[in-house]
Amino acid sequence: MRRERPLQLIIGSQIVANARLRRIPGGIEAQLAGDALKRLIDATFIGGSIEVLDGTHRARGLDVTDIRMGGASTTVTLKTTGARSMH
């Protein structure tokens, strides 16, 4: 049985410790709130780096493709830089 490597979301130079991350085809979904959400939105609009570290010791760049707000947290869809969604 293959073990999934833990994911870490990196915004700028900081690891987001309290993000709930889930793998999806071509990227991840992250549930964020508070400061982590603010940092992600700031990075999105001012061109900061957003990356995921998946345990291979190699970070992959991500682009925000969807933001869904509801309740006390927000679900953000992040796709690998250059990936496209098929509808």
N, CA, C and O atoms as a GROMACS GRO file, in nm:
protein
  348
    1MET      N    1   0.083  -0.117   0.000
    1MET     CA    2   0.000   0.000   0.000
    1MET      C    3   0.088   0.125   0.000
    1MET      O    4   0.179   0.138   0.082
    2ARG      N    5   0.061   0.215  -0.092
    2ARG     CA    6   0.138   0.338  -0.102
    2ARG      C    7   0.083   0.443  -0.006
    2ARG      O    8  -0.037   0.466   0.000
    3ARG      N    9   0.172   0.504   0.069
    3ARG     CA   10   0.131   0.604   0.167
    3ARG      C   11   0.135   0.742   0.102
    3ARG      O   12   0.233   0.779   0.037
    4GLU      N   13   0.026   0.819   0.122
    4GLU     CA   14   0.020   0.956   0.073
    4GLU      C   15   0.118   1.044   0.150
    4GLU      O   16   0.126   1.036   0.273
    5ARG      N   17   0.190   1.124   0.080
    5ARG     CA   18   0.282   1.218   0.144
    5ARG      C   19   0.204   1.338   0.194
    5ARG      O   20   0.110   1.383   0.128
    6PRO      N   21   0.240   1.391   0.311
    6PRO     CA   22   0.168   1.508   0.363
    6PRO      C   23   0.193   1.631   0.276
    6PRO      O   24   0.302   1.650   0.223
    7LEU      N   25   0.091   1.714   0.264
    7LEU     CA   26   0.101   1.837   0.186
    7LEU      C   27   0.125   1.954   0.279
    7LEU      O   28   0.076   1.956   0.392
    8GLN      N   29   0.200   2.053   0.232
    8GLN     CA   30   0.219   2.178   0.304
    8GLN      C   31   0.200   2.292   0.205
    8GLN      O   32   0.259   2.293   0.097
    9LEU      N   33   0.116   2.388   0.244
    9LEU     CA   34   0.092   2.506   0.162
    9LEU      C   35   0.190   2.614   0.205
    9LEU      O   36   0.204   2.642   0.324
   10ILE      N   37   0.258   2.674   0.106
   10ILE     CA   38   0.356   2.779   0.133
   10ILE      C   39   0.310   2.904   0.059
   10ILE      O   40   0.292   2.904  -0.062
   11ILE      N   41   0.291   3.012   0.136
   11ILE     CA   42   0.254   3.141   0.077
   11ILE      C   43   0.368   3.236   0.106
   11ILE      O   44   0.400   3.263   0.221
   12GLY      N   45   0.430   3.287   0.000
   12GLY     CA   46   0.551   3.369   0.016
   12GLY      C   47   0.661   3.282   0.072
   12GLY      O   48   0.704   3.186   0.008
   13SER      N   49   0.707   3.315   0.190
   13SER     CA   50   0.813   3.235   0.253
   13SER      C   51   0.764   3.163   0.378
   13SER      O   52   0.845   3.110   0.455
   14GLN      N   53   0.630   3.160   0.400
   14GLN     CA   54   0.575   3.101   0.521
   14GLN      C   55   0.489   2.980   0.492
   14GLN      O   56   0.408   2.980   0.399
   15ILE      N   57   0.507   2.875   0.572
   15ILE     CA   58   0.422   2.757   0.565
   15ILE      C   59   0.293   2.788   0.640
   15ILE      O   60   0.297   2.842   0.751
   16VAL      N   61   0.179   2.755   0.580
   16VAL     CA   62   0.049   2.776   0.643
   16VAL      C   63   0.020   2.653   0.729
   16VAL      O   64  -0.009   2.545   0.677
   17ALA      N   65   0.029   2.671   0.860
   17ALA     CA   66   0.020   2.558   0.952
   17ALA      C   67  -0.123   2.507   0.972
   17ALA      O   68  -0.143   2.388   0.996
   18ASN      N   69  -0.222   2.594   0.962
   18ASN     CA   70  -0.358   2.554   0.997
   18ASN      C   71  -0.449   2.531   0.876
   18ASN      O   72  -0.571   2.537   0.891
   19ALA      N   73  -0.395   2.505   0.761
   19ALA     CA   74  -0.476   2.481   0.641
   19ALA      C   75  -0.513   2.334   0.631
   19ALA      O   76  -0.429   2.246   0.649
   20ARG      N   77  -0.640   2.309   0.601
   20ARG     CA   78  -0.683   2.172   0.570
   20ARG      C   79  -0.672   2.156   0.420
   20ARG      O   80  -0.740   2.226   0.344
   21LEU      N   81  -0.586   2.064   0.376
   21LEU     CA   82  -0.555   2.048   0.234
   21LEU      C   83  -0.605   1.913   0.184
   21LEU      O   84  -0.599   1.813   0.255
   22ARG      N   85  -0.655   1.913   0.060
   22ARG     CA   86  -0.703   1.790  -0.004
   22ARG      C   87  -0.655   1.789  -0.147
   22ARG      O   88  -0.670   1.888  -0.220
   23ARG      N   89  -0.598   1.676  -0.188
   23ARG     CA   90  -0.553   1.661  -0.327
   23ARG      C   91  -0.674   1.652  -0.421
   23ARG      O   92  -0.773   1.586  -0.390
   24ILE      N   93  -0.663   1.719  -0.535
   24ILE     CA   94  -0.760   1.708  -0.643
   24ILE      C   95  -0.681   1.696  -0.772
   24ILE      O   96  -0.562   1.728  -0.774
   25PRO      N   97  -0.743   1.650  -0.880
   25PRO     CA   98  -0.670   1.641  -1.006
   25PRO      C   99  -0.612   1.776  -1.047
   25PRO      O  100  -0.685   1.873  -1.063
   26GLY      N  101  -0.481   1.782  -1.063
   26GLY     CA  102  -0.414   1.903  -1.106
   26GLY      C  103  -0.380   2.003  -0.997
   26GLY      O  104  -0.329   2.111  -1.026
   27GLY      N  105  -0.408   1.969  -0.871
   27GLY     CA  106  -0.377   2.065  -0.764
   27GLY      C  107  -0.429   2.022  -0.628
   27GLY      O  108  -0.428   1.904  -0.593
   28ILE      N  109  -0.475   2.123  -0.552
   28ILE     CA  110  -0.526   2.098  -0.417
   28ILE      C  111  -0.645   2.189  -0.389
   28ILE      O  112  -0.662   2.291  -0.455
   29GLU      N  113  -0.726   2.151  -0.291
   29GLU     CA  114  -0.825   2.238  -0.232
   29GLU      C  115  -0.779   2.267  -0.090
   29GLU      O  116  -0.736   2.177  -0.019
   30ALA      N  117  -0.790   2.393  -0.049
   30ALA     CA  118  -0.747   2.433   0.084
   30ALA      C  119  -0.862   2.503   0.154
   30ALA      O  120  -0.927   2.591   0.096
   31GLN      N  121  -0.887   2.465   0.278
   31GLN     CA  122  -0.984   2.538   0.360
   31GLN      C  123  -0.904   2.633   0.448
   31GLN      O  124  -0.822   2.590   0.529
   32LEU      N  125  -0.929   2.762   0.430
   32LEU     CA  126  -0.852   2.865   0.499
   32LEU      C  127  -0.944   2.962   0.570
   32LEU      O  128  -1.060   2.978   0.533
   33ALA      N  129  -0.890   3.027   0.672
   33ALA     CA  130  -0.962   3.132   0.744
   33ALA      C  131  -0.860   3.229   0.802
   33ALA      O  132  -0.742   3.197   0.811
   34GLY      N  133  -0.907   3.346   0.840
   34GLY     CA  134  -0.824   3.443   0.911
   34GLY      C  135  -0.701   3.487   0.833
   34GLY      O  136  -0.707   3.517   0.714
   35ASP      N  137  -0.587   3.491   0.904
   35ASP     CA  138  -0.462   3.541   0.847
   35ASP      C  139  -0.415   3.460   0.726
   35ASP      O  140  -0.362   3.517   0.630
   36ALA      N  141  -0.435   3.329   0.730
   36ALA     CA  142  -0.392   3.246   0.616
   36ALA      C  143  -0.467   3.284   0.491
   36ALA      O  144  -0.408   3.292   0.383
   37LEU      N  145  -0.598   3.307   0.501
   37LEU     CA  146  -0.678   3.347   0.386
   37LEU      C  147  -0.636   3.485   0.337
   37LEU      O  148  -0.624   3.507   0.216
   38LYS      N  149  -0.612   3.577   0.428
   38LYS     CA  150  -0.567   3.712   0.391
   38LYS      C  151  -0.434   3.706   0.317
   38LYS      O  152  -0.416   3.774   0.215
   39ARG      N  153  -0.339   3.625   0.366
   39ARG     CA  154  -0.209   3.613   0.299
   39ARG      C  155  -0.224   3.556   0.159
   39ARG      O  156  -0.158   3.600   0.065
   40LEU      N  157  -0.312   3.456   0.144
   40LEU     CA  158  -0.334   3.394   0.013
   40LEU      C  159  -0.393   3.495  -0.084
   40LEU      O  160  -0.348   3.505  -0.199
   41ILE      N  161  -0.494   3.570  -0.041
   41ILE     CA  162  -0.556   3.670  -0.129
   41ILE      C  163  -0.455   3.778  -0.166
   41ILE      O  164  -0.448   3.819  -0.281
   42ASP      N  165  -0.378   3.825  -0.068
   42ASP     CA  166  -0.274   3.925  -0.097
   42ASP      C  167  -0.175   3.872  -0.200
   42ASP      O  168  -0.140   3.942  -0.294
   43ALA      N  169  -0.129   3.749  -0.181
   43ALA     CA  170  -0.032   3.690  -0.275
   43ALA      C  171  -0.092   3.676  -0.414
   43ALA      O  172  -0.022   3.693  -0.514
   44THR      N  173  -0.220   3.645  -0.421
   44THR     CA  174  -0.287   3.628  -0.550
   44THR      C  175  -0.290   3.759  -0.629
   44THR      O  176  -0.264   3.761  -0.749
   45PHE      N  177  -0.320   3.868  -0.560
   45PHE     CA  178  -0.339   3.995  -0.631
   45PHE      C  179  -0.211   4.077  -0.645
   45PHE      O  180  -0.205   4.164  -0.733
   46ILE      N  181  -0.110   4.054  -0.562
   46ILE     CA  182   0.014   4.132  -0.577
   46ILE      C  183   0.128   4.049  -0.636
   46ILE      O  184   0.241   4.097  -0.647
   47GLY      N  185   0.097   3.926  -0.676
   47GLY     CA  186   0.197   3.846  -0.745
   47GLY      C  187   0.291   3.769  -0.655
   47GLY      O  188   0.400   3.732  -0.699
   48GLY      N  189   0.253   3.744  -0.530
   48GLY     CA  190   0.337   3.664  -0.442
   48GLY      C  191   0.333   3.517  -0.480
   48GLY      O  192   0.244   3.474  -0.554
   49SER      N  193   0.428   3.441  -0.430
   49SER     CA  194   0.432   3.299  -0.466
   49SER      C  195   0.339   3.218  -0.378
   49SER      O  196   0.326   3.243  -0.258
   50ILE      N  197   0.274   3.120  -0.440
   50ILE     CA  198   0.189   3.022  -0.372
   50ILE      C  199   0.236   2.887  -0.421
   50ILE      O  200   0.234   2.859  -0.541
   51GLU      N  201   0.279   2.802  -0.328
   51GLU     CA  202   0.336   2.672  -0.366
   51GLU      C  203   0.285   2.564  -0.272
   51GLU      O  204   0.237   2.591  -0.162
   52VAL      N  205   0.296   2.440  -0.318
   52VAL     CA  206   0.266   2.325  -0.233
   52VAL      C  207   0.390   2.237  -0.228
   52VAL      O  208   0.456   2.213  -0.330
   53LEU      N  209   0.421   2.191  -0.110
   53LEU     CA  210   0.530   2.097  -0.089
   53LEU      C  211   0.465   1.964  -0.056
   53LEU      O  212   0.392   1.954   0.043
   54ASP      N  213   0.490   1.861  -0.139
   54ASP     CA  214   0.418   1.736  -0.122
   54ASP      C  215   0.502   1.623  -0.064
   54ASP      O  216   0.469   1.506  -0.083
   55GLY      N  217   0.607   1.655   0.004
   55GLY     CA  218   0.690   1.552   0.067
   55GLY      C  219   0.805   1.505  -0.019
   55GLY      O  220   0.888   1.426   0.027
   56THR      N  221   0.813   1.551  -0.144
   56THR     CA  222   0.922   1.511  -0.232
   56THR      C  223   1.037   1.610  -0.223
   56THR      O  224   1.135   1.598  -0.296
   57HIS      N  225   1.024   1.708  -0.135
   57HIS     CA  226   1.124   1.813  -0.117
   57HIS      C  227   1.137   1.900  -0.241
   57HIS      O  228   1.242   1.958  -0.267
   58ARG      N  229   1.029   1.906  -0.317
   58ARG     CA  230   1.024   1.991  -0.436
   58ARG      C  231   0.893   2.068  -0.435
   58ARG      O  232   0.786   2.007  -0.440
   59ALA      N  233   0.899   2.198  -0.430
   59ALA     CA  234   0.779   2.280  -0.428
   59ALA      C  235   0.726   2.298  -0.570
   59ALA      O  236   0.803   2.312  -0.665
   60ARG      N  237   0.594   2.300  -0.583
   60ARG     CA  238   0.528   2.324  -0.712
   60ARG      C  239   0.446   2.452  -0.702
   60ARG      O  240   0.373   2.470  -0.604
   61GLY      N  241   0.458   2.539  -0.800
   61GLY     CA  242   0.381   2.663  -0.803
   61GLY      C  243   0.234   2.636  -0.827
   61GLY      O  244   0.198   2.544  -0.901
   62LEU      N  245   0.149   2.718  -0.764
   62LEU     CA  246   0.004   2.704  -0.776
   62LEU      C  247  -0.060   2.836  -0.816
   62LEU      O  248  -0.008   2.944  -0.784
   63ASP      N  249  -0.172   2.827  -0.886
   63ASP     CA  250  -0.254   2.943  -0.919
   63ASP      C  251  -0.391   2.924  -0.854
   63ASP      O  252  -0.443   2.812  -0.852
   64VAL      N  253  -0.449   3.032  -0.802
   64VAL     CA  254  -0.584   3.026  -0.748
   64VAL      C  255  -0.681   3.023  -0.865
   64VAL      O  256  -0.676   3.110  -0.952
   65THR      N  257  -0.769   2.922  -0.868
   65THR     CA  258  -0.866   2.911  -0.977
   65THR      C  259  -1.010   2.926  -0.930
   65THR      O  260  -1.100   2.946  -1.012
   66ASP      N  261  -1.033   2.915  -0.798
   66ASP     CA  262  -1.170   2.927  -0.747
   66ASP      C  263  -1.165   2.959  -0.598
   66ASP      O  264  -1.079   2.908  -0.526
   67ILE      N  265  -1.256   3.044  -0.554
   67ILE     CA  266  -1.270   3.076  -0.411
   67ILE      C  267  -1.419   3.064  -0.378
   67ILE      O  268  -1.502   3.131  -0.439
   68ARG      N  269  -1.452   2.979  -0.279
   68ARG     CA  270  -1.590   2.960  -0.236
   68ARG      C  271  -1.599   2.993  -0.086
   68ARG      O  272  -1.539   2.926  -0.003
   69MET      N  273  -1.675   3.097  -0.055
   69MET     CA  274  -1.688   3.140   0.083
   69MET      C  275  -1.816   3.083   0.143
   69MET      O  276  -1.919   3.073   0.077
   70GLY      N  277  -1.806   3.045   0.272
   70GLY     CA  278  -1.923   2.995   0.342
   70GLY      C  279  -1.891   2.971   0.488
   70GLY      O  280  -1.796   2.901   0.522
   71GLY      N  281  -1.972   3.030   0.574
   71GLY     CA  282  -1.951   3.010   0.717
   71GLY      C  283  -1.821   3.073   0.764
   71GLY      O  284  -1.785   3.183   0.724
   72ALA      N  285  -1.751   3.001   0.850
   72ALA     CA  286  -1.629   3.053   0.913
   72ALA      C  287  -1.503   3.023   0.833
   72ALA      O  288  -1.394   3.066   0.872
   73SER      N  289  -1.514   2.949   0.723
   73SER     CA  290  -1.395   2.920   0.644
   73SER      C  291  -1.425   2.937   0.496
   73SER      O  292  -1.540   2.949   0.454
   74THR      N  293  -1.319   2.938   0.418
   74THR     CA  294  -1.328   2.956   0.274
   74THR      C  295  -1.253   2.843   0.206
   74THR      O  296  -1.141   2.810   0.246
   75THR      N  297  -1.313   2.785   0.103
   75THR     CA  298  -1.247   2.680   0.026
   75THR      C  299  -1.186   2.742  -0.099
   75THR      O  300  -1.255   2.808  -0.177
   76VAL      N  301  -1.056   2.721  -0.114
   76VAL     CA  302  -0.982   2.777  -0.227
   76VAL      C  303  -0.930   2.662  -0.312
   76VAL      O  304  -0.866   2.570  -0.259
   77THR      N  305  -0.956   2.667  -0.442
   77THR     CA  306  -0.901   2.568  -0.534
   77THR      C  307  -0.773   2.625  -0.594
   77THR      O  308  -0.771   2.736  -0.647
   78LEU      N  309  -0.667   2.546  -0.583
   78LEU     CA  310  -0.534   2.586  -0.633
   78LEU      C  311  -0.489   2.481  -0.733
   78LEU      O  312  -0.484   2.362  -0.701
   79LYS      N  313  -0.458   2.524  -0.852
   79LYS     CA  314  -0.411   2.432  -0.957
   79LYS      C  315  -0.265   2.455  -0.985
   79LYS      O  316  -0.215   2.567  -0.973
   80THR      N  317  -0.196   2.349  -1.022
   80THR     CA  318  -0.056   2.359  -1.058
   80THR      C  319  -0.042   2.462  -1.169
   80THR      O  320  -0.121   2.463  -1.264
   81THR      N  321   0.057   2.549  -1.157
   81THR     CA  322   0.077   2.656  -1.254
   81THR      C  323   0.074   2.601  -1.395
   81THR      O  324   0.149   2.509  -1.430
   82GLY      N  325  -0.015   2.658  -1.477
   82GLY     CA  326  -0.030   2.615  -1.615
   82GLY      C  327  -0.133   2.507  -1.635
   82GLY      O  328  -0.168   2.478  -1.749
   83ALA      N  329  -0.186   2.445  -1.528
   83ALA     CA  330  -0.287   2.340  -1.542
   83ALA      C  331  -0.420   2.404  -1.581
   83ALA      O  332  -0.447   2.519  -1.546
   84ARG      N  333  -0.503   2.329  -1.652
   84ARG     CA  334  -0.633   2.379  -1.694
   84ARG      C  335  -0.740   2.283  -1.651
   84ARG      O  336  -0.721   2.161  -1.653
   85SER      N  337  -0.854   2.338  -1.612
   85SER     CA  338  -0.970   2.256  -1.575
   85SER      C  339  -1.051   2.225  -1.700
   85SER      O  340  -1.067   2.310  -1.787
   86MET      N  341  -1.101   2.104  -1.708
   86MET     CA  342  -1.187   2.065  -1.818
   86MET      C  343  -1.329   2.055  -1.764
   86MET      O  344  -1.355   1.984  -1.667
   87HIS      N  345  -1.422   2.126  -1.828
   87HIS     CA  346  -1.562   2.123  -1.785
   87HIS      C  347  -1.644   2.053  -1.889
   87HIS      O  348  -1.766   2.039  -1.873
   0.00000   0.00000   0.00000
